[in-house]
């Protein structure tokens, strides 16, 4: 495999991770909103609607606020997930390539685990530093 093909494959992995992150948030964000509403609604405040269960919460939020209510806070969540998973897949592919000596050796399960841990740590620190800078700018 040429250097160009390896580089293209790395970006394909990063793109696949970013798409997966976007799809996950797009599909599951309404449940995250419901979870947050359950956490906020502890029964002490009377101006918030009381939800009986998850289905009732989804129905009530949709009826009172429309679909916008179910996707409140979607943009920051989708940006964070897309960037995080894109970085993770990029770093994981690069770590596997480095550990396998550019594809000439098969990786053991321990080296797969090491590559995954490395990718997770790098993605976490880069993404957290981005969020810290963004929050400093917003403050």
Phi and psi in radians as a Rosetta constraint file:
Dihedral C 1 N 2 CA 2 C 2 CIRCULARHARMONIC -1.314 0.35
Dihedral N 2 CA 2 C 2 N 3 CIRCULARHARMONIC 2.891 0.35
Dihedral C 2 N 3 CA 3 C 3 CIRCULARHARMONIC -1.093 0.35
Dihedral N 3 CA 3 C 3 N 4 CIRCULARHARMONIC -0.649 0.35
Dihedral C 3 N 4 CA 4 C 4 CIRCULARHARMONIC -1.132 0.35
Dihedral N 4 CA 4 C 4 N 5 CIRCULARHARMONIC -0.762 0.35
Dihedral C 4 N 5 CA 5 C 5 CIRCULARHARMONIC -1.126 0.35
Dihedral N 5 CA 5 C 5 N 6 CIRCULARHARMONIC -0.690 0.35
Dihedral C 5 N 6 CA 6 C 6 CIRCULARHARMONIC -1.113 0.35
Dihedral N 6 CA 6 C 6 N 7 CIRCULARHARMONIC -0.758 0.35
Dihedral C 6 N 7 CA 7 C 7 CIRCULARHARMONIC -1.114 0.35
Dihedral N 7 CA 7 C 7 N 8 CIRCULARHARMONIC -0.740 0.35
Dihedral C 7 N 8 CA 8 C 8 CIRCULARHARMONIC -1.088 0.35
Dihedral N 8 CA 8 C 8 N 9 CIRCULARHARMONIC -0.715 0.35
Dihedral C 8 N 9 CA 9 C 9 CIRCULARHARMONIC -1.120 0.35
Dihedral N 9 CA 9 C 9 N 10 CIRCULARHARMONIC -0.653 0.35
Dihedral C 9 N 10 CA 10 C 10 CIRCULARHARMONIC -1.059 0.35
Dihedral N 10 CA 10 C 10 N 11 CIRCULARHARMONIC -0.764 0.35
Dihedral C 10 N 11 CA 11 C 11 CIRCULARHARMONIC -1.242 0.35
Dihedral N 11 CA 11 C 11 N 12 CIRCULARHARMONIC -0.518 0.35
Dihedral C 11 N 12 CA 12 C 12 CIRCULARHARMONIC -1.131 0.35
Dihedral N 12 CA 12 C 12 N 13 CIRCULARHARMONIC -0.708 0.35
Dihedral C 12 N 13 CA 13 C 13 CIRCULARHARMONIC -1.091 0.35
Dihedral N 13 CA 13 C 13 N 14 CIRCULARHARMONIC -0.786 0.35
Dihedral C 13 N 14 CA 14 C 14 CIRCULARHARMONIC -1.094 0.35
Dihedral N 14 CA 14 C 14 N 15 CIRCULARHARMONIC -0.708 0.35
Dihedral C 14 N 15 CA 15 C 15 CIRCULARHARMONIC -1.149 0.35
Dihedral N 15 CA 15 C 15 N 16 CIRCULARHARMONIC -0.723 0.35
Dihedral C 15 N 16 CA 16 C 16 CIRCULARHARMONIC -1.085 0.35
Dihedral N 16 CA 16 C 16 N 17 CIRCULARHARMONIC -0.721 0.35
Dihedral C 16 N 17 CA 17 C 17 CIRCULARHARMONIC -1.122 0.35
Dihedral N 17 CA 17 C 17 N 18 CIRCULARHARMONIC -0.732 0.35
Dihedral C 17 N 18 CA 18 C 18 CIRCULARHARMONIC -1.123 0.35
Dihedral N 18 CA 18 C 18 N 19 CIRCULARHARMONIC -0.732 0.35
Dihedral C 18 N 19 CA 19 C 19 CIRCULARHARMONIC -1.134 0.35
Dihedral N 19 CA 19 C 19 N 20 CIRCULARHARMONIC -0.702 0.35
Dihedral C 19 N 20 CA 20 C 20 CIRCULARHARMONIC -1.110 0.35
Dihedral N 20 CA 20 C 20 N 21 CIRCULARHARMONIC -0.722 0.35
Dihedral C 20 N 21 CA 21 C 21 CIRCULARHARMONIC -1.094 0.35
Dihedral N 21 CA 21 C 21 N 22 CIRCULARHARMONIC -0.744 0.35
Dihedral C 21 N 22 CA 22 C 22 CIRCULARHARMONIC -1.101 0.35
Dihedral N 22 CA 22 C 22 N 23 CIRCULARHARMONIC -0.820 0.35
Dihedral C 22 N 23 CA 23 C 23 CIRCULARHARMONIC -1.100 0.35
Dihedral N 23 CA 23 C 23 N 24 CIRCULARHARMONIC -0.669 0.35
Dihedral C 23 N 24 CA 24 C 24 CIRCULARHARMONIC -1.099 0.35
Dihedral N 24 CA 24 C 24 N 25 CIRCULARHARMONIC -0.829 0.35
Dihedral C 24 N 25 CA 25 C 25 CIRCULARHARMONIC -1.169 0.35
Dihedral N 25 CA 25 C 25 N 26 CIRCULARHARMONIC -0.730 0.35
Dihedral C 25 N 26 CA 26 C 26 CIRCULARHARMONIC -1.056 0.35
Dihedral N 26 CA 26 C 26 N 27 CIRCULARHARMONIC -0.655 0.35
Dihedral C 26 N 27 CA 27 C 27 CIRCULARHARMONIC -1.431 0.35
Dihedral N 27 CA 27 C 27 N 28 CIRCULARHARMONIC -0.640 0.35
Dihedral C 27 N 28 CA 28 C 28 CIRCULARHARMONIC -1.819 0.35
Dihedral N 28 CA 28 C 28 N 29 CIRCULARHARMONIC -0.104 0.35
Dihedral C 28 N 29 CA 29 C 29 CIRCULARHARMONIC -1.030 0.35
Dihedral N 29 CA 29 C 29 N 30 CIRCULARHARMONIC -0.697 0.35
Dihedral C 29 N 30 CA 30 C 30 CIRCULARHARMONIC -0.995 0.35
Dihedral N 30 CA 30 C 30 N 31 CIRCULARHARMONIC -0.636 0.35
Dihedral C 30 N 31 CA 31 C 31 CIRCULARHARMONIC -1.214 0.35
Dihedral N 31 CA 31 C 31 N 32 CIRCULARHARMONIC -0.567 0.35
Dihedral C 31 N 32 CA 32 C 32 CIRCULARHARMONIC -1.169 0.35
Dihedral N 32 CA 32 C 32 N 33 CIRCULARHARMONIC -0.691 0.35
Dihedral C 32 N 33 CA 33 C 33 CIRCULARHARMONIC -1.091 0.35
Dihedral N 33 CA 33 C 33 N 34 CIRCULARHARMONIC -0.772 0.35
Dihedral C 33 N 34 CA 34 C 34 CIRCULARHARMONIC -1.090 0.35
Dihedral N 34 CA 34 C 34 N 35 CIRCULARHARMONIC -0.756 0.35
Dihedral C 34 N 35 CA 35 C 35 CIRCULARHARMONIC -1.041 0.35
Dihedral N 35 CA 35 C 35 N 36 CIRCULARHARMONIC -0.747 0.35
Dihedral C 35 N 36 CA 36 C 36 CIRCULARHARMONIC -1.152 0.35
Dihedral N 36 CA 36 C 36 N 37 CIRCULARHARMONIC -0.705 0.35
Dihedral C 36 N 37 CA 37 C 37 CIRCULARHARMONIC -1.123 0.35
Dihedral N 37 CA 37 C 37 N 38 CIRCULARHARMONIC -0.700 0.35
Dihedral C 37 N 38 CA 38 C 38 CIRCULARHARMONIC -1.084 0.35
Dihedral N 38 CA 38 C 38 N 39 CIRCULARHARMONIC -0.692 0.35
Dihedral C 38 N 39 CA 39 C 39 CIRCULARHARMONIC -1.182 0.35
Dihedral N 39 CA 39 C 39 N 40 CIRCULARHARMONIC -0.651 0.35
Dihedral C 39 N 40 CA 40 C 40 CIRCULARHARMONIC -1.323 0.35
Dihedral N 40 CA 40 C 40 N 41 CIRCULARHARMONIC -0.668 0.35
Dihedral C 40 N 41 CA 41 C 41 CIRCULARHARMONIC -1.482 0.35
Dihedral N 41 CA 41 C 41 N 42 CIRCULARHARMONIC 1.599 0.35
Dihedral C 41 N 42 CA 42 C 42 CIRCULARHARMONIC -1.719 0.35
Dihedral N 42 CA 42 C 42 N 43 CIRCULARHARMONIC 0.154 0.35
Dihedral C 42 N 43 CA 43 C 43 CIRCULARHARMONIC 1.631 0.35
Dihedral N 43 CA 43 C 43 N 44 CIRCULARHARMONIC -0.146 0.35
Dihedral C 43 N 44 CA 44 C 44 CIRCULARHARMONIC -1.494 0.35
Dihedral N 44 CA 44 C 44 N 45 CIRCULARHARMONIC -0.510 0.35
Dihedral C 44 N 45 CA 45 C 45 CIRCULARHARMONIC -1.660 0.35
Dihedral N 45 CA 45 C 45 N 46 CIRCULARHARMONIC 2.327 0.35
Dihedral C 45 N 46 CA 46 C 46 CIRCULARHARMONIC -1.653 0.35
Dihedral N 46 CA 46 C 46 N 47 CIRCULARHARMONIC -0.213 0.35
Dihedral C 46 N 47 CA 47 C 47 CIRCULARHARMONIC -1.448 0.35
Dihedral N 47 CA 47 C 47 N 48 CIRCULARHARMONIC -0.129 0.35
Dihedral C 47 N 48 CA 48 C 48 CIRCULARHARMONIC -1.698 0.35
Dihedral N 48 CA 48 C 48 N 49 CIRCULARHARMONIC 2.485 0.35
Dihedral C 48 N 49 CA 49 C 49 CIRCULARHARMONIC -1.176 0.35
Dihedral N 49 CA 49 C 49 N 50 CIRCULARHARMONIC 2.561 0.35
Dihedral C 49 N 50 CA 50 C 50 CIRCULARHARMONIC -1.646 0.35
Dihedral N 50 CA 50 C 50 N 51 CIRCULARHARMONIC 2.272 0.35
Dihedral C 50 N 51 CA 51 C 51 CIRCULARHARMONIC -1.827 0.35
Dihedral N 51 CA 51 C 51 N 52 CIRCULARHARMONIC 2.395 0.35
Dihedral C 51 N 52 CA 52 C 52 CIRCULARHARMONIC -1.484 0.35
Dihedral N 52 CA 52 C 52 N 53 CIRCULARHARMONIC -0.676 0.35
Dihedral C 52 N 53 CA 53 C 53 CIRCULARHARMONIC -2.765 0.35
Dihedral N 53 CA 53 C 53 N 54 CIRCULARHARMONIC -3.100 0.35
Dihedral C 53 N 54 CA 54 C 54 CIRCULARHARMONIC -1.098 0.35
Dihedral N 54 CA 54 C 54 N 55 CIRCULARHARMONIC -0.812 0.35
Dihedral C 54 N 55 CA 55 C 55 CIRCULARHARMONIC -1.079 0.35
Dihedral N 55 CA 55 C 55 N 56 CIRCULARHARMONIC -0.724 0.35
Dihedral C 55 N 56 CA 56 C 56 CIRCULARHARMONIC -1.127 0.35
Dihedral N 56 CA 56 C 56 N 57 CIRCULARHARMONIC -0.678 0.35
Dihedral C 56 N 57 CA 57 C 57 CIRCULARHARMONIC -1.120 0.35
Dihedral N 57 CA 57 C 57 N 58 CIRCULARHARMONIC -0.784 0.35
Dihedral C 57 N 58 CA 58 C 58 CIRCULARHARMONIC -1.066 0.35
Dihedral N 58 CA 58 C 58 N 59 CIRCULARHARMONIC -0.804 0.35
Dihedral C 58 N 59 CA 59 C 59 CIRCULARHARMONIC -1.083 0.35
Dihedral N 59 CA 59 C 59 N 60 CIRCULARHARMONIC -0.781 0.35
Dihedral C 59 N 60 CA 60 C 60 CIRCULARHARMONIC -1.162 0.35
Dihedral N 60 CA 60 C 60 N 61 CIRCULARHARMONIC -0.781 0.35
Dihedral C 60 N 61 CA 61 C 61 CIRCULARHARMONIC -1.090 0.35
Dihedral N 61 CA 61 C 61 N 62 CIRCULARHARMONIC -0.754 0.35
Dihedral C 61 N 62 CA 62 C 62 CIRCULARHARMONIC -1.124 0.35
Dihedral N 62 CA 62 C 62 N 63 CIRCULARHARMONIC -0.716 0.35
Dihedral C 62 N 63 CA 63 C 63 CIRCULARHARMONIC -1.190 0.35
Dihedral N 63 CA 63 C 63 N 64 CIRCULARHARMONIC -0.723 0.35
Dihedral C 63 N 64 CA 64 C 64 CIRCULARHARMONIC -1.476 0.35
Dihedral N 64 CA 64 C 64 N 65 CIRCULARHARMONIC -0.603 0.35
Dihedral C 64 N 65 CA 65 C 65 CIRCULARHARMONIC -2.082 0.35
Dihedral N 65 CA 65 C 65 N 66 CIRCULARHARMONIC -0.135 0.35
Dihedral C 65 N 66 CA 66 C 66 CIRCULARHARMONIC 1.356 0.35
Dihedral N 66 CA 66 C 66 N 67 CIRCULARHARMONIC -3.024 0.35
Dihedral C 66 N 67 CA 67 C 67 CIRCULARHARMONIC -1.126 0.35
Dihedral N 67 CA 67 C 67 N 68 CIRCULARHARMONIC -0.436 0.35
Dihedral C 67 N 68 CA 68 C 68 CIRCULARHARMONIC -1.036 0.35
Dihedral N 68 CA 68 C 68 N 69 CIRCULARHARMONIC -0.601 0.35
Dihedral C 68 N 69 CA 69 C 69 CIRCULARHARMONIC -1.129 0.35
Dihedral N 69 CA 69 C 69 N 70 CIRCULARHARMONIC -0.670 0.35
Dihedral C 69 N 70 CA 70 C 70 CIRCULARHARMONIC -1.271 0.35
Dihedral N 70 CA 70 C 70 N 71 CIRCULARHARMONIC -0.405 0.35
Dihedral C 70 N 71 CA 71 C 71 CIRCULARHARMONIC -1.937 0.35
Dihedral N 71 CA 71 C 71 N 72 CIRCULARHARMONIC 0.458 0.35
Dihedral C 71 N 72 CA 72 C 72 CIRCULARHARMONIC -1.110 0.35
Dihedral N 72 CA 72 C 72 N 73 CIRCULARHARMONIC 2.300 0.35
Dihedral C 72 N 73 CA 73 C 73 CIRCULARHARMONIC 1.340 0.35
Dihedral N 73 CA 73 C 73 N 74 CIRCULARHARMONIC 0.335 0.35
Dihedral C 73 N 74 CA 74 C 74 CIRCULARHARMONIC -1.172 0.35
Dihedral N 74 CA 74 C 74 N 75 CIRCULARHARMONIC -0.756 0.35
Dihedral C 74 N 75 CA 75 C 75 CIRCULARHARMONIC -1.080 0.35
Dihedral N 75 CA 75 C 75 N 76 CIRCULARHARMONIC -0.853 0.35
Dihedral C 75 N 76 CA 76 C 76 CIRCULARHARMONIC -1.095 0.35
Dihedral N 76 CA 76 C 76 N 77 CIRCULARHARMONIC -0.667 0.35
Dihedral C 76 N 77 CA 77 C 77 CIRCULARHARMONIC -1.153 0.35
Dihedral N 77 CA 77 C 77 N 78 CIRCULARHARMONIC -0.759 0.35
Dihedral C 77 N 78 CA 78 C 78 CIRCULARHARMONIC -1.248 0.35
Dihedral N 78 CA 78 C 78 N 79 CIRCULARHARMONIC -0.620 0.35
Dihedral C 78 N 79 CA 79 C 79 CIRCULARHARMONIC -1.120 0.35
Dihedral N 79 CA 79 C 79 N 80 CIRCULARHARMONIC -0.824 0.35
Dihedral C 79 N 80 CA 80 C 80 CIRCULARHARMONIC -1.080 0.35
Dihedral N 80 CA 80 C 80 N 81 CIRCULARHARMONIC -0.778 0.35
Dihedral C 80 N 81 CA 81 C 81 CIRCULARHARMONIC -1.200 0.35
Dihedral N 81 CA 81 C 81 N 82 CIRCULARHARMONIC -0.733 0.35
Dihedral C 81 N 82 CA 82 C 82 CIRCULARHARMONIC -1.094 0.35
Dihedral N 82 CA 82 C 82 N 83 CIRCULARHARMONIC -0.818 0.35
Dihedral C 82 N 83 CA 83 C 83 CIRCULARHARMONIC -1.149 0.35
Dihedral N 83 CA 83 C 83 N 84 CIRCULARHARMONIC -0.806 0.35
Dihedral C 83 N 84 CA 84 C 84 CIRCULARHARMONIC -1.049 0.35
Dihedral N 84 CA 84 C 84 N 85 CIRCULARHARMONIC -0.867 0.35
Dihedral C 84 N 85 CA 85 C 85 CIRCULARHARMONIC -1.249 0.35
Dihedral N 85 CA 85 C 85 N 86 CIRCULARHARMONIC -0.580 0.35
Dihedral C 85 N 86 CA 86 C 86 CIRCULARHARMONIC -1.098 0.35
Dihedral N 86 CA 86 C 86 N 87 CIRCULARHARMONIC -0.788 0.35
Dihedral C 86 N 87 CA 87 C 87 CIRCULARHARMONIC -1.116 0.35
Dihedral N 87 CA 87 C 87 N 88 CIRCULARHARMONIC -0.737 0.35
Dihedral C 87 N 88 CA 88 C 88 CIRCULARHARMONIC -1.041 0.35
Dihedral N 88 CA 88 C 88 N 89 CIRCULARHARMONIC -0.870 0.35
Dihedral C 88 N 89 CA 89 C 89 CIRCULARHARMONIC -1.137 0.35
Dihedral N 89 CA 89 C 89 N 90 CIRCULARHARMONIC -0.639 0.35
Dihedral C 89 N 90 CA 90 C 90 CIRCULARHARMONIC -1.096 0.35
Dihedral N 90 CA 90 C 90 N 91 CIRCULARHARMONIC -0.891 0.35
Dihedral C 90 N 91 CA 91 C 91 CIRCULARHARMONIC -1.192 0.35
Dihedral N 91 CA 91 C 91 N 92 CIRCULARHARMONIC -0.596 0.35
Dihedral C 91 N 92 CA 92 C 92 CIRCULARHARMONIC -1.141 0.35
Dihedral N 92 CA 92 C 92 N 93 CIRCULARHARMONIC -0.776 0.35
Dihedral C 92 N 93 CA 93 C 93 CIRCULARHARMONIC -1.099 0.35
Dihedral N 93 CA 93 C 93 N 94 CIRCULARHARMONIC -0.708 0.35
Dihedral C 93 N 94 CA 94 C 94 CIRCULARHARMONIC -1.201 0.35
Dihedral N 94 CA 94 C 94 N 95 CIRCULARHARMONIC -0.690 0.35
Dihedral C 94 N 95 CA 95 C 95 CIRCULARHARMONIC -1.154 0.35
Dihedral N 95 CA 95 C 95 N 96 CIRCULARHARMONIC -0.747 0.35
Dihedral C 95 N 96 CA 96 C 96 CIRCULARHARMONIC -1.078 0.35
Dihedral N 96 CA 96 C 96 N 97 CIRCULARHARMONIC -0.718 0.35
Dihedral C 96 N 97 CA 97 C 97 CIRCULARHARMONIC -1.116 0.35
Dihedral N 97 CA 97 C 97 N 98 CIRCULARHARMONIC -0.744 0.35
Dihedral C 97 N 98 CA 98 C 98 CIRCULARHARMONIC -1.163 0.35
Dihedral N 98 CA 98 C 98 N 99 CIRCULARHARMONIC -0.763 0.35
Dihedral C 98 N 99 CA 99 C 99 CIRCULARHARMONIC -1.171 0.35
Dihedral N 99 CA 99 C 99 N 100 CIRCULARHARMONIC -0.521 0.35
Dihedral C 99 N 100 CA 100 C 100 CIRCULARHARMONIC -1.568 0.35
Dihedral N 100 CA 100 C 100 N 101 CIRCULARHARMONIC 0.151 0.35
Dihedral C 100 N 101 CA 101 C 101 CIRCULARHARMONIC 0.980 0.35
Dihedral N 101 CA 101 C 101 N 102 CIRCULARHARMONIC 0.981 0.35
Dihedral C 101 N 102 CA 102 C 102 CIRCULARHARMONIC 1.067 0.35
Dihedral N 102 CA 102 C 102 N 103 CIRCULARHARMONIC 0.668 0.35
Dihedral C 102 N 103 CA 103 C 103 CIRCULARHARMONIC 1.477 0.35
Dihedral N 103 CA 103 C 103 N 104 CIRCULARHARMONIC 0.146 0.35
Dihedral C 103 N 104 CA 104 C 104 CIRCULARHARMONIC -1.556 0.35
Dihedral N 104 CA 104 C 104 N 105 CIRCULARHARMONIC -0.273 0.35
Dihedral C 104 N 105 CA 105 C 105 CIRCULARHARMONIC -2.163 0.35
Dihedral N 105 CA 105 C 105 N 106 CIRCULARHARMONIC 2.570 0.35
Dihedral C 105 N 106 CA 106 C 106 CIRCULARHARMONIC -1.418 0.35
Dihedral N 106 CA 106 C 106 N 107 CIRCULARHARMONIC 2.420 0.35
Dihedral C 106 N 107 CA 107 C 107 CIRCULARHARMONIC -1.471 0.35
Dihedral N 107 CA 107 C 107 N 108 CIRCULARHARMONIC 2.446 0.35
Dihedral C 107 N 108 CA 108 C 108 CIRCULARHARMONIC -1.406 0.35
Dihedral N 108 CA 108 C 108 N 109 CIRCULARHARMONIC 2.865 0.35
Dihedral C 108 N 109 CA 109 C 109 CIRCULARHARMONIC -1.008 0.35
Dihedral N 109 CA 109 C 109 N 110 CIRCULARHARMONIC -0.605 0.35
Dihedral C 109 N 110 CA 110 C 110 CIRCULARHARMONIC -1.126 0.35
Dihedral N 110 CA 110 C 110 N 111 CIRCULARHARMONIC -0.670 0.35
Dihedral C 110 N 111 CA 111 C 111 CIRCULARHARMONIC -1.265 0.35
Dihedral N 111 CA 111 C 111 N 112 CIRCULARHARMONIC -0.571 0.35
Dihedral C 111 N 112 CA 112 C 112 CIRCULARHARMONIC -1.086 0.35
Dihedral N 112 CA 112 C 112 N 113 CIRCULARHARMONIC -0.740 0.35
Dihedral C 112 N 113 CA 113 C 113 CIRCULARHARMONIC -1.115 0.35
Dihedral N 113 CA 113 C 113 N 114 CIRCULARHARMONIC -0.735 0.35
Dihedral C 113 N 114 CA 114 C 114 CIRCULARHARMONIC -1.112 0.35
Dihedral N 114 CA 114 C 114 N 115 CIRCULARHARMONIC -0.717 0.35
Dihedral C 114 N 115 CA 115 C 115 CIRCULARHARMONIC -1.106 0.35
Dihedral N 115 CA 115 C 115 N 116 CIRCULARHARMONIC -0.722 0.35
Dihedral C 115 N 116 CA 116 C 116 CIRCULARHARMONIC -1.155 0.35
Dihedral N 116 CA 116 C 116 N 117 CIRCULARHARMONIC -0.726 0.35
Dihedral C 116 N 117 CA 117 C 117 CIRCULARHARMONIC -1.135 0.35
Dihedral N 117 CA 117 C 117 N 118 CIRCULARHARMONIC -0.733 0.35
Dihedral C 117 N 118 CA 118 C 118 CIRCULARHARMONIC -1.091 0.35
Dihedral N 118 CA 118 C 118 N 119 CIRCULARHARMONIC -0.792 0.35
Dihedral C 118 N 119 CA 119 C 119 CIRCULARHARMONIC -1.113 0.35
Dihedral N 119 CA 119 C 119 N 120 CIRCULARHARMONIC -0.732 0.35
Dihedral C 119 N 120 CA 120 C 120 CIRCULARHARMONIC -1.108 0.35
Dihedral N 120 CA 120 C 120 N 121 CIRCULARHARMONIC -0.754 0.35
Dihedral C 120 N 121 CA 121 C 121 CIRCULARHARMONIC -1.159 0.35
Dihedral N 121 CA 121 C 121 N 122 CIRCULARHARMONIC -0.796 0.35
Dihedral C 121 N 122 CA 122 C 122 CIRCULARHARMONIC -1.111 0.35
Dihedral N 122 CA 122 C 122 N 123 CIRCULARHARMONIC -0.801 0.35
Dihedral C 122 N 123 CA 123 C 123 CIRCULARHARMONIC -1.081 0.35
Dihedral N 123 CA 123 C 123 N 124 CIRCULARHARMONIC -0.718 0.35
Dihedral C 123 N 124 CA 124 C 124 CIRCULARHARMONIC -1.089 0.35
Dihedral N 124 CA 124 C 124 N 125 CIRCULARHARMONIC -0.882 0.35
Dihedral C 124 N 125 CA 125 C 125 CIRCULARHARMONIC -1.167 0.35
Dihedral N 125 CA 125 C 125 N 126 CIRCULARHARMONIC -0.696 0.35
Dihedral C 125 N 126 CA 126 C 126 CIRCULARHARMONIC -1.159 0.35
Dihedral N 126 CA 126 C 126 N 127 CIRCULARHARMONIC -0.755 0.35
Dihedral C 126 N 127 CA 127 C 127 CIRCULARHARMONIC -1.197 0.35
Dihedral N 127 CA 127 C 127 N 128 CIRCULARHARMONIC -0.697 0.35
Dihedral C 127 N 128 CA 128 C 128 CIRCULARHARMONIC -1.158 0.35
Dihedral N 128 CA 128 C 128 N 129 CIRCULARHARMONIC -0.649 0.35
Dihedral C 128 N 129 CA 129 C 129 CIRCULARHARMONIC -1.173 0.35
Dihedral N 129 CA 129 C 129 N 130 CIRCULARHARMONIC -0.609 0.35
Dihedral C 129 N 130 CA 130 C 130 CIRCULARHARMONIC -1.107 0.35
Dihedral N 130 CA 130 C 130 N 131 CIRCULARHARMONIC -0.787 0.35
Dihedral C 130 N 131 CA 131 C 131 CIRCULARHARMONIC -1.133 0.35
Dihedral N 131 CA 131 C 131 N 132 CIRCULARHARMONIC -0.674 0.35
Dihedral C 131 N 132 CA 132 C 132 CIRCULARHARMONIC -1.106 0.35
Dihedral N 132 CA 132 C 132 N 133 CIRCULARHARMONIC -0.757 0.35
Dihedral C 132 N 133 CA 133 C 133 CIRCULARHARMONIC -1.123 0.35
Dihedral N 133 CA 133 C 133 N 134 CIRCULARHARMONIC -0.714 0.35
Dihedral C 133 N 134 CA 134 C 134 CIRCULARHARMONIC -1.104 0.35
Dihedral N 134 CA 134 C 134 N 135 CIRCULARHARMONIC -0.745 0.35
Dihedral C 134 N 135 CA 135 C 135 CIRCULARHARMONIC -1.186 0.35
Dihedral N 135 CA 135 C 135 N 136 CIRCULARHARMONIC -0.626 0.35
Dihedral C 135 N 136 CA 136 C 136 CIRCULARHARMONIC -1.127 0.35
Dihedral N 136 CA 136 C 136 N 137 CIRCULARHARMONIC -0.695 0.35
Dihedral C 136 N 137 CA 137 C 137 CIRCULARHARMONIC -1.159 0.35
Dihedral N 137 CA 137 C 137 N 138 CIRCULARHARMONIC -0.667 0.35
Dihedral C 137 N 138 CA 138 C 138 CIRCULARHARMONIC -1.279 0.35
Dihedral N 138 CA 138 C 138 N 139 CIRCULARHARMONIC -0.447 0.35
